[in-house]
Amino acid sequence: MKKRDLQESHVLYNLMVHPDVFPFVRQKADSFEEFMFLTKQTLEEEEQGKIISRTILDEWQNPIGTINLFDVQEGYGFLGTWIGQPYFGKGYNHLAKEAFFSELFYEKDIHTIFMRIRKVNGRSQKAAEKIPYVTLANETRKDIYDQLNQGQDIYNLYQIEKDNYMMHHLRNQPLEIVEEQLKEA
């Protein structure tokens, strides 16, 4: 992962317009010029603290998608991720989310990540439900759930709380790390 920049725009735009990707992208661009405008806007909004945006890279440092926290305020925001179709099912989504969540919870002042996923987007629903520290928040955050579902699209609302994320990682550390931490204490 790396911070977004304009140099990767051609590659990302070509990946984003694929029919298996485009319907599920939050920041849709109908032309390359519009994509460039949205990328510039994203860079400005990150400087203002309204968004946190990263480019997802493959093992050869090629851009393959983006991961973003939109609408950042009061320690929470909404996750938006897309990966190019040639990279589906290869584990990049999971790796990108782990790295991004770590940055958000340990380096930024984020305590809750929300994910709104269209009920018709089976691929993203399955991906979210595989993450052990994700909870369905349709009932527990009913105010946000109802606000999301005022339009034509119907969403499920998921959340990741910093405490659940940290507890999961503490419980699943390799034994050697835990033993080393106990020796230091």
trRosetta pair geometry for C-beta under 8 A, 3 or more apart (Angstrom, degrees):
i j d omega theta_ij theta_ji phi_ij phi_ji
1 54 4.6 18 -175 162 110 135
1 55 6.8 155 -154 76 58 50
1 56 6.0 -27 -99 -108 79 48
1 57 6.3 -160 -71 13 25 92
1 67 7.1 -47 -123 38 124 123
1 96 6.1 121 -73 -135 114 78
1 99 5.1 174 4 113 136 141
1 100 6.6 171 -114 -66 166 81
1 103 8.0 -114 99 -22 148 145
2 5 7.9 -35 122 -1 112 102
2 54 6.5 149 72 -160 24 88
2 55 5.4 -18 62 55 79 99
2 57 6.3 47 0 -30 99 127
3 46 7.9 144 -155 149 103 164
3 53 7.7 75 -155 90 60 71
3 54 6.3 -65 -99 -114 32 69
3 55 7.4 23 107 9 17 91
4 8 7.7 -115 -153 49 63 120
4 39 6.5 -152 163 -158 127 92
4 42 6.1 -16 86 112 162 126
4 43 6.2 -132 93 -79 111 85
4 46 7.5 163 39 -23 113 154
4 53 4.8 -10 -17 116 133 109
4 54 6.6 -149 -42 -123 79 18
4 55 5.4 126 -98 -39 61 93
4 66 7.0 25 -91 -126 115 116
5 8 6.4 91 70 8 76 94
5 43 7.6 68 -110 -94 43 130
5 55 7.6 -61 21 -19 68 138
6 9 5.4 -17 -169 -27 56 122
6 36 6.8 47 -143 -142 103 87
6 39 6.0 130 -102 120 68 134
6 40 7.1 24 -85 -72 113 79
6 43 7.8 -44 -49 -37 86 148
8 11 5.4 -59 -172 47 72 112
8 12 5.5 67 132 -22 92 110
8 55 5.7 65 71 -130 162 156
8 63 4.0 97 -167 -28 133 157
9 12 5.8 -63 -141 44 29 107
9 13 5.8 31 163 -23 68 109
9 32 7.3 101 144 -167 108 89
9 35 6.0 142 -169 123 102 111
9 36 5.6 48 -167 -92 158 75
9 39 5.6 -103 -101 -12 112 166
10 13 5.9 -56 -145 35 25 110
10 14 6.5 22 159 -16 62 108
10 32 7.1 12 -109 -142 64 126
11 14 6.1 -61 -153 37 27 109
11 15 6.6 22 153 -14 64 109
11 62 7.1 -136 -176 -177 156 88
11 63 5.0 122 97 66 130 111
12 15 5.7 -59 -149 39 34 109
12 16 6.0 34 155 -25 69 110
12 35 7.4 173 97 178 99 132
12 55 7.2 -97 -78 -129 132 107
12 63 5.4 -55 -62 135 91 134
12 65 7.4 125 -131 -114 91 22
12 66 6.7 49 -147 -39 132 105
13 16 5.6 -56 -143 35 30 113
13 17 6.5 24 163 -20 65 107
13 29 6.8 -64 -126 80 98 131
13 32 5.2 67 172 -115 167 77
13 35 4.4 117 -99 109 113 177
14 17 6.5 -55 -145 30 26 106
15 18 6.4 -36 -174 -7 40 113
15 21 6.6 5 150 47 69 176
15 63 7.8 -146 5 119 145 89
15 64 6.7 163 -126 -161 165 44
15 65 6.6 -116 127 -79 144 65
15 83 7.9 -67 164 168 131 37
15 84 3.1 -70 -156 -97 120 117
15 85 7.2 -173 -160 13 76 71
15 86 7.7 -91 -124 22 99 95
16 21 5.8 -134 -149 120 35 129
16 22 6.2 88 155 -90 66 73
16 25 5.7 48 -158 -79 102 162
16 29 7.1 49 109 42 145 97
16 35 7.2 153 54 -116 148 131
16 82 6.7 72 -116 113 82 143
16 84 7.5 -71 -51 -92 42 80
17 21 7.5 35 54 72 12 111
17 22 5.5 28 -144 -74 33 123
18 21 4.5 65 66 17 94 110
18 22 6.4 -179 69 -22 41 91
18 84 6.6 99 7 -154 139 72
18 85 4.4 -116 132 -11 161 128
19 22 6.1 -41 -114 29 30 112
19 23 7.4 31 -171 -17 56 100
20 85 4.7 93 64 -101 124 120
20 88 7.4 -53 131 -49 139 147
21 24 6.6 -96 -171 48 38 96
21 25 6.3 40 150 -42 80 109
21 82 5.7 96 -165 -176 101 120
21 83 7.6 -130 -117 79 117 38
21 84 6.4 -32 -75 -124 155 40
21 85 5.6 -115 -37 -47 108 88
22 25 5.8 -51 -145 12 35 116
22 28 6.7 72 -169 -127 82 103
24 82 6.4 151 100 -103 95 110
24 118 7.2 -127 -118 22 87 124
24 121 5.6 105 -112 -117 124 133
24 124 6.7 173 -162 -33 142 136
25 28 5.4 124 90 -81 104 70
25 80 7.9 78 -158 176 51 114
25 82 5.0 -18 -97 -50 86 160
26 68 7.6 -115 49 64 134 135
26 70 6.7 -104 131 -43 163 155
26 80 4.4 -54 1 -139 138 146
27 38 5.0 144 170 -178 122 140
27 42 7.3 -12 -106 -67 173 120
27 68 8.0 52 -6 12 123 166
27 80 7.6 100 -7 136 89 154
29 32 7.5 78 135 -106 128 16
29 34 4.0 172 -155 103 93 100
29 35 3.7 155 99 -70 166 70
29 37 7.7 154 -122 50 122 90
29 38 5.4 -128 -72 6 118 138
30 34 5.7 41 45 35 65 155
31 34 4.6 97 55 6 80 101
31 35 7.0 -138 97 -5 44 86
32 35 5.4 -52 -151 34 36 116
32 36 6.5 40 150 -21 67 101
33 36 5.7 -50 -152 33 33 113
33 37 6.6 35 149 -19 64 103
34 37 5.5 -50 -149 35 36 115
34 38 6.3 35 152 -17 67 104
35 38 5.8 -55 -147 38 31 110
35 39 6.3 33 153 -21 65 106
36 39 5.7 -54 -147 36 30 112
36 40 6.4 32 154 -18 64 104
37 40 5.9 -55 -151 36 30 110
37 41 6.3 31 151 -19 64 108
38 41 5.4 -53 -146 38 33 115
38 42 6.3 40 151 -25 65 103
39 42 5.5 -49 -148 32 33 115
39 43 6.6 35 152 -20 63 102
40 43 5.7 -52 -151 33 33 112
40 44 6.6 31 151 -16 65 105
41 44 5.7 -56 -151 38 32 111
41 45 6.2 30 153 -18 67 108
42 45 5.8 -56 -143 39 30 109
42 46 6.4 34 155 -24 64 103
42 51 6.1 -87 -151 96 73 149
42 53 5.0 3 173 3 120 168
42 68 7.5 -83 -146 -116 124 133
43 46 5.8 -51 -150 29 30 113
43 47 6.9 32 151 -18 60 102
43 53 7.8 -93 -76 60 47 132
44 47 5.7 -54 -158 32 35 112
44 48 6.6 23 149 -10 66 109
45 48 5.5 -60 -148 45 37 109
45 50 4.2 -76 -173 66 94 114
45 51 4.4 44 118 18 117 113
46 49 7.7 52 -175 -68 32 22
46 50 7.5 -96 -73 53 26 69
46 51 5.3 -68 -75 80 67 83
46 52 6.3 96 -127 -109 96 37
46 53 5.7 -101 -72 24 126 96
49 72 6.3 -116 158 94 66 127
50 71 7.4 -18 -180 -111 79 22
50 72 5.7 161 -172 45 26 93
50 73 8.0 5 -130 -57 62 83
51 68 6.1 -16 -174 -169 106 107
51 69 6.6 164 -159 82 55 60
51 70 5.6 -6 -116 -114 97 49
51 71 7.7 37 -87 -15 77 29
51 72 6.1 179 -82 -2 25 110
51 77 7.7 137 -121 -156 48 146
52 68 6.8 157 83 -157 53 55
52 69 4.3 16 47 42 99 107
52 72 6.3 81 -13 -60 90 145
52 77 7.2 140 19 61 99 167
52 103 7.8 -178 164 117 140 119
52 104 6.8 153 82 -96 160 94
52 108 6.5 -44 -86 -88 155 165
52 110 8.0 -82 5 -52 150 139
53 66 6.4 -8 -168 -173 94 117
53 67 7.6 161 -151 87 50 45
53 68 4.5 -4 -106 -109 79 93
53 69 7.8 -138 -64 30 51 59
54 66 6.8 156 84 -157 46 68
54 67 5.2 -13 63 62 96 90
54 68 7.4 -176 24 -77 61 52
54 96 7.8 178 97 -163 121 100
54 100 6.2 -157 35 -101 141 104
54 103 7.8 103 -48 49 147 162
55 63 4.9 -51 179 -124 124 105
55 65 7.7 150 -163 86 57 36
55 66 5.8 -44 -108 -102 50 74
56 63 7.2 96 71 -157 53 60
56 64 5.3 -69 103 67 97 84
56 65 4.3 -3 46 67 125 84
56 66 6.3 -154 0 -86 90 17
56 67 5.7 85 -55 -16 104 100
56 81 7.8 65 -41 -155 138 95
56 83 6.3 -55 79 -102 154 90
56 92 6.2 97 164 166 129 112
56 96 4.4 -25 -116 -105 118 139
57 61 5.1 -13 -174 -139 135 40
57 62 6.4 135 -155 61 76 33
57 63 6.1 -48 -98 -92 68 42
57 64 6.6 117 -137 9 19 93
58 61 7.3 -69 66 1 62 13
58 62 4.9 -5 35 54 107 91
58 64 5.1 85 -42 -32 92 134
58 87 6.9 -134 -82 -113 112 129
58 92 6.8 -52 -100 -103 71 131
64 83 5.8 13 134 -154 96 84
64 84 5.2 -111 -170 23 69 108
64 86 7.9 -109 -143 72 105 92
64 87 4.7 67 -178 -38 131 163
64 92 6.2 -56 98 -176 143 162
65 81 6.9 51 145 180 127 74
65 82 5.1 -149 -156 103 110 57
65 83 3.7 -78 -43 -105 157 48
65 84 5.6 -148 -63 -13 88 69
65 87 6.9 -128 -24 66 116 143
65 92 7.3 122 25 129 126 131
65 96 7.3 -58 79 -77 115 170
66 80 7.8 7 107 111 99 90
66 81 7.2 -157 98 -138 54 48
66 82 6.2 20 49 50 76 82
67 79 7.4 -22 -169 -162 85 91
67 80 7.5 163 -155 88 41 52
67 81 4.6 4 -112 -108 78 92
67 96 5.1 171 -41 157 144 119
67 97 7.0 -167 -134 -82 145 55
67 100 4.9 -105 127 -71 142 156
68 79 7.2 141 82 -157 54 45
68 80 4.6 -14 63 62 104 96
68 81 7.2 -176 24 -73 66 51
69 72 5.7 65 123 -73 104 104
69 77 3.9 81 169 97 97 139
69 78 7.0 140 -161 64 56 34
69 79 6.1 -27 -101 -93 66 56
69 80 7.8 169 -89 20 20 76
69 100 7.8 166 -39 171 102 116
69 104 6.3 115 -50 -105 152 132
69 110 6.9 -60 -164 -107 165 150
69 113 6.7 -87 -117 -124 112 98
70 77 5.9 162 69 178 34 103
70 78 4.7 -34 64 67 94 93
70 79 7.8 -176 16 -77 83 6
70 80 5.5 40 -17 -5 118 121
71 77 5.4 156 77 -143 65 76
71 78 5.2 34 41 13 115 104
72 76 7.5 -176 -140 94 53 32
72 77 4.0 -26 -89 -78 63 129
72 110 7.5 -74 -137 -94 106 105
73 76 7.0 -23 69 60 57 70
73 77 7.2 118 15 -81 55 78
75 109 5.8 -81 -104 137 82 83
75 110 5.8 146 -167 -133 59 34
75 111 4.4 11 163 18 121 98
75 112 6.6 72 125 21 87 82
76 110 6.7 105 -98 -153 32 80
76 111 6.6 -56 -68 63 78 71
76 112 4.0 -14 -107 71 111 96
76 113 7.0 -168 -151 -78 74 27
76 114 6.4 53 173 -14 113 100
77 110 6.7 -59 14 -126 101 120
77 113 6.6 -17 66 -122 71 64
77 114 7.1 -146 107 31 29 87
78 113 7.8 118 -123 -170 19 62
78 114 4.9 -39 -103 78 68 99
78 115 7.1 129 -161 -100 69 29
78 116 6.1 -13 -153 2 123 101
79 97 8.0 38 -161 -124 145 98
79 113 5.3 48 -44 175 111 108
79 114 6.8 -167 5 84 81 42
79 115 4.7 -27 52 -92 114 83
81 93 6.6 106 142 -141 140 90
81 96 6.8 140 -143 106 128 132
81 97 6.9 -39 -79 -76 161 93
83 87 5.0 -103 162 88 111 117
83 88 6.7 148 98 -78 112 57
83 92 5.6 137 -134 93 147 123
83 93 5.6 -107 -16 -72 144 88
83 96 7.5 180 -76 6 116 152
84 87 5.2 74 69 15 80 107
85 88 5.7 -20 -157 -19 45 114
87 90 5.5 -90 -170 34 62 127
87 92 5.2 -12 165 18 119 149
88 123 7.7 -48 -146 -157 119 142
91 94 5.4 -54 -162 40 64 113
91 95 5.9 60 144 -20 85 106
92 95 5.7 -60 -145 42 34 109
92 96 5.9 34 159 -21 70 109
93 96 5.9 -57 -146 37 25 110
93 97 6.3 22 157 -17 62 109
93 127 5.8 -50 131 -148 147 139
94 97 6.0 -58 -148 37 27 108
94 98 6.4 27 156 -19 64 106
94 127 7.7 -142 -67 -157 77 96
94 130 7.7 -64 -95 105 113 130
94 131 8.0 178 -125 -84 84 91
95 98 5.9 -55 -149 34 30 111
95 99 6.5 24 157 -13 65 108
96 99 6.0 -60 -150 40 30 107
96 100 6.0 24 156 -16 67 114
97 100 5.7 -59 -139 42 29 109
97 101 5.9 29 162 -20 67 109
97 131 7.1 -86 128 -95 150 136
98 101 6.1 -55 -141 37 24 108
98 102 6.4 27 157 -20 60 108
99 102 5.8 -57 -152 35 28 113
99 103 6.6 28 152 -17 63 106
100 103 5.7 -55 -152 36 33 111
100 104 6.3 30 153 -18 67 107
101 104 5.6 -55 -144 38 32 111
101 105 6.0 14 164 -6 68 113
101 113 6.8 -92 -115 -8 90 158
101 160 6.7 -67 -127 135 125 155
101 165 6.0 -149 165 -145 125 144
102 105 6.4 -64 -138 46 23 97
102 106 5.6 -13 177 14 64 121
102 107 7.9 49 132 -2 65 100
103 106 6.8 -71 -123 52 15 87
103 107 5.0 -39 -162 37 58 123
103 108 6.5 44 143 -6 72 105
104 107 7.4 -17 -55 52 8 80
104 108 5.0 -43 -143 49 44 121
104 110 4.1 -37 173 51 95 145
104 113 6.5 64 121 -68 160 122
105 108 7.5 7 -26 55 14 79
105 110 6.1 -80 -79 78 47 93
105 111 7.6 88 -122 -105 79 37
105 162 4.8 154 -134 -128 110 95
105 165 5.7 -143 -70 91 165 145
105 166 6.9 -162 160 -57 143 94
110 113 6.6 44 161 -63 127 85
110 162 7.1 155 111 -71 67 115
111 161 7.0 0 159 -157 75 67
111 162 4.5 -73 -145 -7 59 127
112 159 5.8 -20 -166 -165 101 111
112 160 7.0 152 -157 77 50 52
112 161 5.7 -17 -103 -106 80 61
112 162 7.1 -83 -60 -18 46 83
113 159 6.9 147 79 -158 50 57
113 160 4.3 -5 57 54 102 105
114 137 7.2 -85 -127 49 91 151
114 141 7.6 -126 -113 113 120 168
114 144 6.8 -106 -128 158 154 151
114 157 6.4 -26 -164 -165 106 93
114 158 7.1 143 -162 80 54 52
114 159 5.3 -26 -103 -100 65 78
115 128 5.7 -173 105 -116 154 132
115 134 7.3 -18 23 -144 134 124
115 157 7.4 147 77 -160 53 45
115 158 4.2 -12 59 62 103 104
115 159 7.3 -168 18 -77 75 31
115 160 7.5 55 -16 -13 105 97
116 148 5.2 -161 -127 -144 135 144
116 155 4.4 0 -175 -177 93 150
116 156 7.5 163 -153 78 49 43
116 157 5.7 -18 -101 -102 72 70
116 158 7.9 -170 -75 25 27 72
117 121 5.6 -120 179 70 88 122
117 124 4.7 -163 -142 117 121 120
117 125 5.6 158 131 -77 142 66
117 128 6.0 -127 -31 -17 155 149
117 155 6.1 130 63 -156 32 86
117 156 5.3 -19 63 57 90 91
117 158 6.7 21 2 1 113 112
118 121 4.3 90 66 -8 92 107
118 124 7.6 75 43 56 74 134
118 153 5.4 -66 -114 -173 106 117
118 154 7.0 89 -152 73 66 50
118 155 5.7 -58 -91 -97 39 71
119 125 7.5 50 -140 -74 40 134
119 154 5.0 -18 9 99 123 97
119 155 6.6 -165 -29 -117 78 18
119 156 5.9 106 -83 -27 78 91
120 154 8.0 96 -19 58 87 87
121 124 4.4 5 134 31 118 113
121 125 6.2 144 96 -24 71 88
122 125 5.4 -55 -143 35 34 115
122 126 6.2 32 161 -18 68 105
123 126 6.2 -59 -154 35 26 108
123 127 6.5 24 151 -18 62 109
124 127 5.4 -52 -144 37 36 114
124 128 6.2 36 157 -20 68 104
125 128 6.0 -59 -152 36 27 108
125 129 6.3 17 156 -13 64 113
125 156 6.8 74 -114 35 100 141
126 129 5.9 -63 -144 42 28 106
126 130 6.5 37 155 -29 63 104
127 130 5.9 -54 -156 23 30 115
127 131 7.6 31 150 -25 59 99
128 131 6.1 -54 -166 19 39 111
128 134 5.5 -149 177 152 78 164
128 158 5.1 -169 179 -17 136 171
129 134 7.0 -120 -102 84 29 129
131 134 4.2 71 84 -11 108 118
131 160 7.4 -42 129 -92 139 120
132 168 5.6 148 95 -136 111 136
133 160 5.9 65 116 -140 97 91
133 161 7.7 -121 167 50 100 67
133 164 4.3 150 -164 136 99 100
133 165 4.9 128 137 -88 158 51
133 167 7.6 148 -116 63 120 85
133 168 4.3 -100 -64 -24 120 149
134 158 5.2 7 -179 178 109 124
134 159 7.3 153 -155 75 65 32
134 160 5.5 -43 -100 -79 68 88
135 140 7.4 6 128 29 125 146
135 158 6.7 156 80 -158 36 72
135 159 5.8 -23 63 61 87 82
135 160 7.8 148 18 -87 73 40
135 161 7.6 2 18 -3 119 100
135 164 7.2 -134 -20 -105 111 175
136 139 7.8 48 120 16 93 87
136 156 6.5 -53 -140 179 98 114
136 157 7.4 98 -169 81 58 57
136 158 5.8 -49 -104 -102 44 74
137 140 5.0 -78 -146 61 69 98
137 141 4.1 14 161 21 113 113
137 144 7.3 1 125 69 121 123
137 145 6.8 -166 113 -59 78 110
137 157 4.6 -75 74 115 93 98
137 158 6.0 128 8 -138 95 18
137 159 4.2 59 -44 -7 143 110
138 141 7.6 -35 -87 57 5 75
138 142 7.2 41 155 -96 47 63
138 145 4.8 103 -143 -122 53 151
138 156 6.1 -62 -63 -149 114 70
138 157 5.4 140 -78 42 56 91
139 142 6.0 -2 -156 -66 32 97
139 145 7.7 4 -48 -1 21 161
140 159 7.7 -98 82 23 121 136
141 144 4.4 -16 151 35 108 115
141 145 5.9 125 98 -25 76 93
141 157 6.0 -111 77 123 116 141
141 159 6.4 105 -12 -39 145 138
142 145 5.2 -56 -139 42 34 117
142 146 5.9 35 162 -21 69 105
143 146 6.1 -54 -147 36 24 108
143 147 6.5 25 153 -19 60 109
144 147 5.6 -55 -148 36 33 114
144 148 6.4 35 153 -22 66 105
144 157 6.0 134 107 -146 104 159
145 148 5.9 -56 -151 33 28 111
145 149 6.4 3 160 -1 63 116
145 155 7.7 -151 -146 89 67 94
145 157 4.6 -121 -93 6 84 139
146 149 6.1 -73 -143 48 28 99
146 150 7.3 56 155 -55 61 87
147 150 6.4 -30 -164 -17 32 114
148 155 4.8 -70 142 54 127 133
148 157 6.1 152 21 -72 155 112
149 153 8.0 -111 -123 100 60 59
149 154 5.6 37 -134 -132 105 64
149 155 5.9 -140 -75 36 85 82
160 164 6.7 -133 -163 73 59 117
160 165 5.8 57 172 -59 103 113
161 164 4.5 85 64 8 92 105
161 165 6.9 -162 89 -8 46 87
162 165 5.6 -59 -148 38 31 114
162 166 6.1 26 158 -16 68 109
163 166 5.9 -57 -143 40 27 107
163 167 6.1 26 159 -18 64 110
164 167 5.8 -55 -141 39 28 110
164 168 6.3 33 157 -22 63 106
165 168 6.0 -56 -153 32 26 112
165 169 6.6 15 155 -10 62 109
166 169 5.9 -62 -150 41 31 106
166 170 6.2 33 154 -21 67 106
167 170 5.7 -52 -144 36 32 112
167 171 6.3 29 158 -17 65 108
168 171 6.0 -61 -150 38 27 109
168 172 6.2 -3 161 4 64 119
169 172 6.0 -70 -136 52 29 96
169 173 6.7 57 159 -56 64 84
170 173 6.2 -27 -154 -14 31 112
173 177 4.6 -101 168 76 116 128
173 178 5.4 135 93 -50 120 92
174 177 5.1 93 66 3 80 102
174 178 7.5 -155 97 -3 43 88
175 178 5.6 -58 -151 39 38 111
175 179 6.1 38 154 -20 71 106
176 179 5.7 -54 -146 37 31 111
176 180 6.3 33 154 -20 65 107
177 180 5.7 -55 -149 36 30 113
177 181 6.4 30 152 -19 64 105
178 181 5.7 -54 -149 36 31 111
178 182 6.5 32 152 -20 64 104
179 182 5.7 -53 -149 35 32 112
179 183 6.5 36 152 -22 64 103
180 183 5.7 -51 -151 32 32 114
180 184 6.6 31 152 -18 63 106
181 184 5.7 -56 -151 36 34 112
181 185 6.5 34 152 -23 65 106
182 185 5.7 -55 -149 32 34 111
